[in-house]
């Protein structure tokens, strides 16, 4: 039984953060094997920052008057 495919593990930790201390020795071994074999890497999508997305190229900040800009005084 692989750690990733274990329904029991999912039900045990669904919605909770998992710590190594929460795992049995067998579960720790399964986890280590899954890491070493690359099984976990296949399940993690690479992170693409939103600002590098093509759609983000259209985003711009509105122009504001600077607090340091002075306006000419009239006499």
ROGU-809055 format. One record per residue (C-alpha): x, y, z; residue in three letters. Coordinates in steps of 0.05 Angstrom, whole numbers, plus 5000, padded with zeros to 4 digits. Each point is the difference from the previous one (the first is absolute). Example, Ala and Ser with C-alpha at 12.3 -4.5 7.8 and 13.67 -1.06 7.14 Angstrom:
BEGIN
524649105156ALA
502750694987SER
***
This chain:
BEGIN
500050005000UNK
503050664978UNK
499350605046UNK
497250434944UNK
494449514983UNK
498049875072UNK
492850185012UNK
501149885075UNK
505550535000UNK
495550494964UNK
494349905049UNK
504850035059UNK
503050674981UNK
494950334953UNK
500050745011UNK
505649985052UNK
507450144998UNK
504149375003UNK
506349975042UNK
505149445000UNK
498349875072UNK
492849834979UNK
502449424956UNK
501449295020UNK
506949714985UNK
497149634940UNK
496750634974UNK
506650385007UNK
503549464960UNK
494550034946UNK
500750764998UNK
507549964993UNK
499349494943UNK
495050454965UNK
504850595005UNK
506049594977UNK
496349704941UNK
497450674976UNK
492749805011UNK
498650635040UNK
503350454948UNK
495049764948UNK
494250255043UNK
502650715011UNK
498650504945UNK
505550514988UNK
498350685028UNK
499150544949UNK
499750705031UNK
493950394978UNK
504350594978UNK
503549574948UNK
493449794968UNK
498550294932UNK
493550315027UNK
504050395052UNK
503550404946UNK
493750414993UNK
500050215073UNK
502550695016UNK
499750465060UNK
495750614995UNK
503950654996UNK
499550425062UNK
502550685016UNK
506349965042UNK
499750305069UNK
506650354982UNK
497350334939UNK
499050745009UNK
494950414964UNK
501950694977UNK
497150565042UNK
496350574967UNK
501350715020UNK
***
